[in-house]
Amino acid sequence: MEFESLWDDSTWLPALSLPTLEWATPFLPLLGLPDLLLKQPKVLKGIHAQAINELQSQRQELGWALAKKGAMEKLTKEIVTQAFQNIAAQIGQEVAVNFKAWIIFHFICNEAQSAMFQWDVALNYTYLPENSRRGKRKISPPIELIQLLPEIWDLVDFERRKELDNHLMLVAPSPPNEQSPYEYMEKCYEATMISSALNQALTLKALQTIASRLDDTQRQEVVKWAQTQIQAMDNKNGYIRSQKLCADKYLQSNLINLNFPSVFN
């Protein structure tokens, strides 16, 4: 897994602020964030404010020097690394590691985001009536997965997700800064981030629930079914899309060894 754009992504500091947003409090427990992080929002808020102040200070000091290739990436890496070192010192090393992995998974790793989307599509097909328009391309899932469908329904149900998203957009504030007409957004960027992470987190939770109930052989059967289902949906690009499931890499009861780069050095 490569991260060529890890440090030139402008997502880091907004992502660091998400657990501190009071208007987002009802949604945060659904996102898969470390529990201890959610219990200490004031600590993280201070760390985030310090990172923002440092970024603004360095921008004023360095000026046009930041236009040089790699300069902004280097500055971002330094500030983000210091922020996570502060999280490790003030909240806990494990919290810092898990929070870092959470940000990369949901906002920076294209592979993970694509995998969640394809798995979500495949799982939703299991609930379609076979005599419906889309259901005609439904591939019958393994019996082990069929038995788990009632348990994961709340996690993959489109209507529930739509309801959550509508509520999120209702309470989310407008962007803090004046916008140009061509870049107009009704809600702040952080609301869009939470909406995206929420969908991915619910899909991941469904995959973890499935994996926790199956043995290795059964998991492989589910992977084969999902690949076949994706291919049946898209005759032209189905094979390519099915590969984005990443086999059973994300069909695990606990995601480990994803080879995410460290932010502590």
N, C-alpha and C positions, 0 to 999 in steps of 0.2 A: 504494500500500500504506500503510495507516494503522496507527498504533500508539498508540491512545488510552490503553491501559493499560500502556505500556512501563515506567513507573517505579513503578507500584503493584503490580507483580508480585513476590511474595516468593521468586522462583526465583533471582535474581541471585547471592546469596552462596553458596547451596548449589551452584549450577552452577560457580562459580569454584573450588570445592574439588574437583571431580570428578577432575581430572588428578593430584591429590596423594594420592588414596586408595590405600594399598598393596594392600588386598584386591581392588581393581578393576584392578590392573595388567595381568592377562592380556586384559582386554576393551578397554582404552583404545586400542590400535592399530587396532581395528575401527571406532572412532567418527568417524574423519575429523578428529581434532584436529591442530593444527599439530605437526609432528615435533619442532621445537625446544622447544616447550612441554613435551612429554613427557620431554625429556632434562634438564629443569631443574625437577623437582617441588619441590625444597627452596626455590627462589626463589619459586615461586608460593605455596607453603605459607606462607611468611613474609608475603607480600603479602595473602593471604587472612586470616591471623591479625590483621594490622594493621587490615584492614577490619572484622572482627568486633569488635575492641576499640573502634574508633572508633564503631561503631553502638551498642554497649552504653553507652559513655560519653555519647554524645549523647542517648540515651534517658533516662538518669538526669538529665542536665542540663536537658533540655527538658520532661520529664514530660508533663503533660496538654496542653501546647502542641502535641504531636504529634497530638492528636485533631482539630485544626482541618483543614478540607478542604484537601488538597494538601500538608500539612506533611510527612507521612511519605514521599510521593512525592518531594518536594524533597530530603529527607535521603538517600533511597535513591540519587537521581541524583548527589548530591555524592560519596557514598562510593564508588559504582561507578565514576564518572568518575575519581576519584583512583586507584582500584585499577588501572584500565586505563592510566592515565598511568604508574604505577609499572611495569607489565608492559612498556610500550613502552620505558621508560628502562633496565630491567634485563635484558630478554630481547630486545626488538626491536619496532619500530613495526609491521612487517608481521604479526608474531605476535599482537600486541594486536588489530589490526584483524580478523584472521581468527578469533581466539578469540571476540571480541565477536559477529561475524556467526554463528559456530557456535551460541552460546548463544541468540541471537534466533531463528535458524532452527528449532532443535530444541525450544525451550521457551516461546517468546513469540509467534511468528508463527503464528497459527491457519491462515492460508492455506497456508503451507508444510507444516504438519503434516497438513492435510486432503488436500493434493495427494499427499503421500507415501502416505497410506493408500489413496487411490483408484488410484494407479498400481500399488501393491502388489497390490491385488485383481485388477486387469486383467491384470498379468503372470502371476499365478498361474493364471489361467484358461487360459493358453496350454498348460499342461502337463496339463490334464484330459483323460481319454479321452472322446471324443465320445459314447460309449454309456453314460457314467455319468450319475447323476441330475443333477448340476450341469453336466456337460459338454453336456447338451442345449441349453444356452443359450450355448455357446461359439461365438464368431465367429472364423473362420479369420484368423490374423494375416498381414500381408504377408510374402512370402518372405524379404525382407531380415531381418526379425525372427526368423523361424523358424530361419534359419541361425545366429543368435546365441544361441539358447536354451540349448544345452549350456554355453556360456561363462558365462552368468549364473546357472546353476542353483544353485550354492552360495550365491549372494547372496539368492535369493528362496525357497529351499526352506524350507517351514514346519517340517519336522522338524528341520532343522539349527538354525533359530532357537529352537525349543522346547528343544533340547538346550543351547544357549548360555544361555538364560534359566534353565533348571533349575540349571545350574552357577553362574550368577551368584547366584541366590537361596541356593544352598548355602553360598557363601563370604561373603555379605553379613552384616554384623552386625545385631543387633536395634536398634530405636530407642534413642537414648541417654537419653531422658527417660521418666519414668513417663507412661502414657497413660490416658485415660478409656476406659471400655468401648465407648462409641459411636465412638471414633476409633482403635480398636486396629489396629495394623499389625504383621505378623510381622517385617518387615524394615525397615531404615531408609529414609527418604525418598530418599536418594541412590541406593539400589538401584533404586527405581522410575524415577528419572530416567534412569539408565544403560540400563535395559531399554527404555524408550521411545526414547531416542536411538539405541540399537543397531539397532532395527527400521527407523527412518527412515534411518539412515546406510547400511545395507545396500541399501535400496531406491534411495537416491540414487546409490550406487555402480553399481548395475545400470543406472540411467538414463544415467549418464555413460558407461558402457561401450558401451551401445547407440548413444548420440549420437556417440561418437568413431569409430564404424564406418560411419556413414551420412552422406550429403550432405543438403542442406536439403530437397530434394524427398522423399527417403526418410523423413526425420524427420517431415514433415507427413503422410505416409501412415500412419506409426505412430500419430501423434496421432489421426487420423481413425478408425483401427481401435480405439484405446483408448476413445474417446468412444462409438463404436458398441457396444463390448463392455459398457461400464458401463450404457448404456441398455437393452441386451438383458437384463441381470441384474435390473433393477428397473423394471418397467413404470410404477409410480406416481411414483417420484422419480428415475428414471434420468437425465433431462435435467439436472436440478439437480446431481446427483452428477457427471455428466460434465463440467460446467463447472468443478468443483473440481479437475480435472486441470490447469487453467490453461494449456490448449493446450500449446505447446512450451517454456513458460517454464522448467520444471525438467528438460526433456529436452535438456540441454546437456552438452557434454563438460567444461565448466568454468563454474560459476555466477559470473556477474559482473553488476554493475549491478542488484542487487536492491533498491536504494534503502533499505537499512537505515540508520536514523539513526546519527549519529556519537556516540560516548561520550567524545570528547575535547574537547568544548566544551559 
